[in-house]
């Protein structure tokens, strides 16, 4: 063999080894990823449950007829849309909970992952109007988890890794890494299109959004120097997010820790649903082996759990063709992630006529600039007694600015639905019908009509802020569902 051939082989081997070390994920990290995924799924179910009737039945704000009108064909993609009855939704929620518990303990892990993914996509498709970026990321992490040996450590199964080999490398690990990094890198690219982030004012605007801020968010809203520093630090972290792949060892662990800390800060300050928890879940998969070696050195029982095996052979090992198909599918999906995000950023031109839903614009949270106004709904309703109440809260109606705009919404999903309803008359009609029926089912003093208003308070960092109100419509109870 010539010296040139030897040199090429050496370079190729070196590159392959370096790439493998960066794309490889520790089985213990995947186990932590699995446990966190299951916990987030359970939290998501618990948070959805109080609005089961409101969001997922024909008696709620989005009957299947309205879903079919707004999203033709989507009814056929959702198990939750097979029936508009509440008891069917309860059964599906229970099934999703059981699948998440199975995933948590690592029993029939791959099956539990796939079932959880199917039921998550089903409930999301049933009401796409209450979703945010966290929901999109959660289903994508579950998707990649279906290709990975999540049950090889700290699991009842522990079938795929009862060896001393902690590393896993392949198209699926590359896909999961790419998915996590793409969220940050894409968000950074979009944020740089507006100078408000580089000026250090963007986070100040975010914390002036009273319908988003909660807990410590209301406390730090006036701390200008701190918020400016957080702005620049966050932009810097987003720009360096590709280092999550490039770095290894303790340096990668430090950067992962910084992102985890940032997301935990979001939990304490902003009402943005499960997004921070889902983000932390994705980051857990990136924690390198040096961390898990140190953890197991301190916790000996954990080390024994990580190598225990049940002796059951994974189906992919029994049917090798399935493994080849899974790898090919993972490669294709990795390519799709990169291409759709490139199209969404405008780096690659989409073919003429490509629907917007096929280009990825899921990661533009507070970008290119944050919203510049706080808003809330008012729903004055007339009762047969002559009294007026706020149909959203059931309290006596007062035309004043709420002390906390975030308190006007039971949760972030209601806020998202009401935001969508501002521009869609059919959603406002369904909302009015739901509010009427919800009140009249439990009160003798019936509701006769409800009006919907949206109040908007423009953000001014240096001056007084004024409130403007817009009437969205007035609806007579009893005539709303019939369309009159």
C-alpha positions in Angstrom: 0.0 0.0 0.0 1.3 3.4 -0.9 2.2 6.1 1.6 -0.6 8.3 0.2 -3.2 5.6 0.7 -1.9 5.1 4.3 -2.2 8.8 4.9 -5.8 9.0 3.6 -6.7 6.0 5.7 -5.2 7.5 8.8 -7.0 10.8 8.3 -10.2 9.1 7.6 -9.8 6.9 10.7 -9.0 10.0 12.8 -12.0 12.0 11.6 -14.3 9.0 12.1 -13.0 8.5 15.7 -13.3 12.2 16.5 -16.8 12.4 15.0 -17.8 9.2 16.8 -16.7 10.6 20.2 -18.9 13.7 19.7 -21.9 11.9 18.3 -21.9 9.1 20.9 -24.3 9.3 23.8 -23.8 7.5 27.1 -26.4 4.8 27.9 -26.8 6.2 31.4 -27.6 9.6 29.8 -30.2 8.0 27.7 -31.7 6.4 30.8 -31.9 9.8 32.5 -33.4 11.1 29.2 -36.0 8.3 29.4 -37.0 9.0 33.0 -37.2 12.7 32.3 -39.3 12.1 29.2 -41.7 10.0 31.2 -42.0 12.6 33.9 -42.7 15.4 31.4 -45.3 13.3 29.7 -47.0 12.7 33.1 -46.8 16.4 34.0 -48.2 17.3 30.6 -51.2 14.9 31.1 -51.9 16.3 34.6 -51.8 19.8 33.2 -54.1 19.0 30.3 -56.6 17.0 32.4 -58.5 20.0 34.0 -59.3 21.2 30.4 -60.2 17.8 29.0 -63.8 18.8 28.3 -62.9 22.3 27.2 -60.2 21.4 24.7 -60.9 17.8 23.5 -64.6 17.2 23.4 -67.5 18.4 21.2 -68.9 20.3 24.2 -65.7 22.4 24.4 -64.2 25.3 22.5 -63.1 23.2 19.5 -65.8 20.7 18.5 -64.7 18.3 15.8 -66.8 20.1 13.2 -64.7 23.3 13.8 -61.5 21.3 13.8 -62.4 19.8 10.4 -63.3 23.2 9.0 -60.0 24.8 10.1 -57.8 21.8 9.5 -59.3 19.5 6.8 -58.2 15.9 7.2 -56.7 16.3 10.7 -59.7 14.4 12.3 -58.4 11.3 10.5 -55.0 11.6 12.2 -56.2 11.7 15.8 -57.5 8.9 18.0 -58.9 11.6 20.2 -61.1 12.8 17.3 -62.8 9.5 17.0 -65.4 10.6 19.5 -66.5 13.9 21.0 -67.5 12.3 24.3 -65.6 13.0 27.5 -65.4 9.4 28.6 -63.4 8.5 25.4 -60.9 11.2 26.2 -60.6 10.0 29.8 -59.8 6.5 28.5 -57.1 7.8 26.1 -55.6 10.0 28.9 -55.4 6.9 31.2 -53.8 4.9 28.4 -51.2 7.7 27.8 -50.5 7.8 31.6 -50.0 4.0 31.7 -47.6 4.2 28.7 -45.7 7.0 30.4 -45.4 5.0 33.6 -44.1 2.0 31.7 -41.5 4.3 30.1 -40.6 5.7 33.5 -39.6 2.3 34.9 -38.3 1.0 31.6 -40.7 -1.8 31.1 -41.2 -2.8 27.4 -39.4 0.5 26.8 -39.5 0.7 23.0 -43.2 -0.2 22.9 -44.0 2.3 25.7 -42.1 5.0 23.7 -43.9 4.4 20.5 -47.4 4.2 22.2 -46.6 7.4 24.1 -45.6 9.1 20.8 -48.8 8.0 19.0 -51.0 9.2 21.9 -49.1 12.5 22.2 -49.4 13.2 18.5 -53.1 12.3 18.7 -53.9 14.7 21.5 -51.9 17.4 19.9 -53.6 17.0 16.5 -57.0 17.0 18.3 -56.4 20.6 19.3 -53.4 22.2 17.6 -54.5 25.7 18.7 -53.2 25.2 22.3 -49.7 24.0 21.3 -46.3 25.8 21.6 -42.7 25.0 20.8 -42.4 22.8 23.9 -45.1 20.5 22.5 -43.3 20.3 19.1 -40.0 19.5 20.8 -41.5 16.9 23.1 -42.9 14.8 20.3 -39.7 15.0 18.4 -37.6 13.9 21.4 -40.0 10.9 21.7 -39.6 10.2 18.1 -35.8 10.0 18.4 -36.1 8.0 21.6 -38.0 5.3 19.7 -34.7 4.6 17.8 -32.5 4.5 20.9 -31.8 2.0 23.6 -33.5 3.9 26.4 -34.1 0.7 28.4 -30.5 -0.4 28.6 -29.8 1.2 31.9 -31.8 1.8 35.1 -34.8 -0.1 33.7 -36.9 -3.2 34.3 -35.9 -4.2 30.7 -32.1 -3.4 30.8 -31.9 -5.6 27.8 -29.9 -3.5 25.3 -26.9 -2.7 27.4 -26.0 -5.4 29.9 -22.3 -4.9 29.1 -19.6 -2.6 30.2 -20.0 -0.6 26.9 -21.6 2.7 27.9 -21.4 4.4 24.5 -24.1 4.4 21.8 -23.4 5.9 18.4 -25.3 6.0 15.2 -27.8 8.0 13.0 -30.3 8.2 15.9 -27.8 9.7 18.3 -26.8 12.2 15.7 -30.5 13.0 15.1 -31.1 13.6 18.8 -28.0 15.8 19.1 -29.0 17.7 16.0 -32.6 18.2 17.3 -31.4 19.7 20.5 -28.8 22.0 18.9 -31.1 23.1 16.0 -33.6 24.6 18.5 -30.9 26.9 19.9 -29.0 27.6 16.7 -32.2 28.4 14.8 -33.5 30.6 17.5 -30.1 32.5 17.6 -30.2 33.1 13.8 -33.8 34.5 14.0 -33.0 36.7 17.0 -30.1 38.3 15.2 -32.5 39.6 12.5 -33.6 42.3 15.0 -31.3 44.6 16.9 -33.4 44.6 20.1 -31.5 41.5 21.3 -28.1 43.0 20.6 -29.1 46.2 22.3 -29.9 44.3 25.5 -33.5 45.4 25.6 -35.3 42.2 24.5 -35.4 40.5 27.9 -36.7 43.7 29.4 -39.6 43.6 26.9 -40.2 40.0 27.7 -40.5 40.7 31.4 -43.0 43.6 30.7 -45.4 41.0 29.2 -47.7 40.7 32.2 -49.6 37.8 30.6 -46.3 35.8 30.6 -44.5 36.7 33.8 -45.2 34.7 37.0 -43.5 34.0 40.3 -40.0 35.7 40.3 -40.7 37.2 36.9 -42.8 39.9 38.5 -40.0 40.6 41.0 -37.2 41.0 38.5 -39.2 42.8 35.9 -37.8 46.2 37.0 -34.2 45.1 37.4 -32.8 46.7 34.2 -29.1 45.9 34.6 -29.8 42.3 35.5 -32.2 41.8 32.5 -29.7 43.4 30.1 -27.0 41.1 31.3 -29.3 38.1 31.0 -30.2 39.2 27.4 -26.5 39.2 26.3 -25.7 36.0 28.1 -28.6 34.2 26.6 -27.7 35.4 23.1 -24.1 34.4 23.6 -25.2 30.9 24.8 -27.5 30.5 21.8 -24.6 31.5 19.4 -22.3 29.0 21.0 -24.9 26.1 21.1 -23.1 24.2 18.3 -20.4 23.6 20.9 -22.8 21.2 22.5 -21.7 18.8 19.8 -18.1 20.0 19.3 -17.1 19.8 23.0 -16.5 16.6 24.9 -15.9 15.7 28.5 -16.2 18.2 31.3 -16.4 21.1 28.9 -19.5 19.8 27.3 -20.9 19.0 30.8 -20.3 22.7 31.8 -22.2 24.0 28.7 -25.0 21.6 29.2 -25.3 22.7 32.8 -25.4 26.4 31.8 -28.3 25.7 29.5 -30.1 23.6 32.1 -29.7 26.5 34.6 -31.2 28.9 32.1 -34.2 26.8 31.5 -34.8 26.3 35.2 -34.7 30.1 35.5 -37.5 30.2 32.8 -39.6 27.9 35.0 -39.4 30.4 37.9 -40.2 33.5 35.8 -42.3 32.8 32.7 -45.5 30.9 32.0 -44.5 29.0 28.9 -45.7 25.6 29.6 -43.6 22.5 29.5 -41.0 24.0 27.1 -38.3 24.5 29.8 -38.8 21.0 31.2 -38.7 19.5 27.7 -35.5 21.4 26.9 -33.9 20.1 30.1 -34.9 16.6 29.1 -33.2 16.9 25.7 -30.0 18.2 27.4 -29.9 15.3 29.8 -29.1 13.0 26.8 -26.0 15.1 26.1 -24.4 14.7 29.5 -21.1 13.0 28.9 -19.7 9.8 30.4 -17.3 11.6 32.8 -20.3 12.9 34.7 -22.0 9.5 35.0 -18.7 7.8 36.0 -18.4 10.4 38.8 -22.1 9.9 39.8 -21.8 6.1 39.8 -18.6 6.4 41.8 -20.6 8.2 44.5 -23.7 6.0 44.3 -22.8 2.3 44.1 -26.4 1.1 43.9 -26.8 3.2 40.8 -23.9 1.4 39.2 -25.4 -2.0 39.8 -28.7 -0.9 38.3 -27.0 0.3 35.2 -25.6 -3.1 34.3 -28.5 -5.3 35.4 -30.2 -7.2 32.6 -33.4 -9.2 32.3 -32.1 -11.4 29.5 -34.8 -10.5 27.0 -33.4 -10.0 23.6 -34.6 -6.9 21.7 -36.7 -7.5 18.6 -34.1 -5.6 16.5 -31.5 -8.2 17.5 -33.9 -11.0 16.6 -34.9 -9.5 13.3 -31.8 -7.8 11.9 -33.7 -6.4 8.9 -35.6 -4.1 11.3 -32.4 -2.6 12.6 -31.3 -1.7 9.0 -34.7 -0.2 8.3 -34.6 1.8 11.5 -31.1 3.2 10.7 -32.2 4.2 7.2 -35.3 5.9 8.6 -33.2 7.7 11.2 -30.8 8.9 8.5 -33.7 10.2 6.4 -35.3 12.0 9.4 -31.9 13.6 10.3 -31.7 15.0 6.7 -35.3 16.3 7.0 -34.5 18.1 10.2 -31.6 19.9 8.7 -33.3 20.7 5.4 -36.6 22.0 6.9 -34.8 24.2 9.3 -32.6 25.6 6.6 -35.7 26.3 4.5 -37.4 27.9 7.5 -34.4 30.3 8.0 -34.3 31.1 4.3 -30.8 29.5 3.9 -32.2 27.1 1.3 -35.0 28.1 -1.1 -38.1 26.0 -0.8 -39.6 24.6 -4.1 -42.4 26.8 -5.4 -45.7 25.9 -3.8 -44.3 24.2 -0.7 -46.8 24.6 2.1 -45.6 26.6 5.1 -46.3 23.7 7.4 -43.6 21.7 5.7 -40.9 24.3 6.6 -39.8 24.4 10.2 -40.5 27.6 12.0 -41.1 26.1 15.4 -38.1 27.7 17.2 -38.7 31.4 16.8 -39.7 31.9 20.5 -39.6 35.7 21.3 -37.8 36.2 18.0 -36.8 38.1 16.0 -38.2 40.4 18.7 -40.5 39.9 21.7 -44.2 41.0 21.5 -44.5 44.6 22.4 -47.9 44.5 24.2 -49.6 42.8 27.1 -53.1 41.6 26.3 -56.0 40.0 28.1 -59.6 39.0 27.4 -62.8 40.5 28.9 -66.0 38.5 28.6 -68.9 40.5 30.2 -72.0 38.4 30.3 -75.7 39.1 31.1 -77.6 36.9 33.5 -81.4 36.5 33.8 -81.2 38.2 37.1 -79.9 41.4 35.5 -76.4 40.9 37.0 -73.2 41.0 34.9 -70.3 38.7 35.3 -67.0 37.9 33.6 -67.8 34.6 31.8 -64.1 33.6 31.8 -63.7 33.8 35.6 -67.3 33.8 36.9 -66.5 36.9 39.0 -68.6 40.1 38.9 -67.5 42.0 35.8 -65.2 45.0 36.2 -63.8 47.0 33.4 -60.4 47.6 34.9 -56.9 46.4 34.2 -56.2 43.2 36.1 -53.5 43.3 38.7 -51.9 40.3 37.0 -52.8 39.7 33.4 -51.4 36.2 33.6 -54.1 35.4 36.2 -56.8 36.0 33.5 -55.8 32.6 32.0 -56.0 29.2 33.8 -52.8 28.2 32.0 -50.7 28.9 28.9 -52.8 26.7 26.7 -55.9 28.9 27.3 -53.7 31.9 26.6 -52.6 30.3 23.3 -56.2 29.4 22.3 -57.5 32.9 23.1 -54.7 34.4 21.1 -55.7 32.3 18.1 -59.3 33.2 18.6 -58.6 36.9 18.2 -58.3 36.4 14.4 -60.8 33.5 13.8 -64.5 34.2 14.1 -65.4 30.5 14.3 -63.2 30.0 17.3 -64.8 33.0 19.0 -68.3 31.5 18.4 -67.3 28.2 19.8 -65.7 29.9 22.8 -68.8 31.9 23.5 -71.0 28.7 23.3 -68.7 26.9 25.7 -68.8 29.8 28.2 -72.6 29.9 28.1 -73.1 26.2 28.5 -70.4 25.9 31.2 -72.2 28.5 33.3 -75.8 27.3 32.6 -75.0 23.7 33.6 -74.2 24.7 37.1 -76.2 27.9 37.8 -80.0 28.5 38.1 -79.4 32.2 37.2 -78.8 31.6 33.5 -76.5 33.4 31.2 -78.3 35.0 28.2 -75.5 36.6 26.2 -71.8 37.1 26.3 -69.5 39.6 24.7 -65.8 39.1 23.9 -63.3 42.0 24.2 -59.6 42.0 24.0 -57.6 44.7 25.9 -54.1 45.6 24.7 -51.5 47.5 26.7 -48.6 48.6 24.6 -45.2 48.3 26.3 -43.3 51.5 26.8 -40.0 50.9 28.8 -39.6 54.6 29.6 -43.1 56.0 29.9 -46.8 55.4 30.8 -48.7 52.6 29.1 -52.2 53.0 27.9 -54.9 50.3 27.4 -56.9 50.0 24.2 -60.0 47.7 23.9 -61.5 46.0 20.8 -64.8 44.3 20.8 -64.6 40.9 19.1 -68.3 40.1 19.1 -71.5 39.6 21.1 -73.2 36.2 21.2 -76.7 35.1 22.5 -76.6 32.0 24.5 -78.6 29.1 23.0 -78.1 30.5 19.5 -74.3 30.2 19.4 -74.0 26.4 18.8 -76.8 26.4 16.2 -74.9 29.2 14.3 -77.7 31.7 14.5 
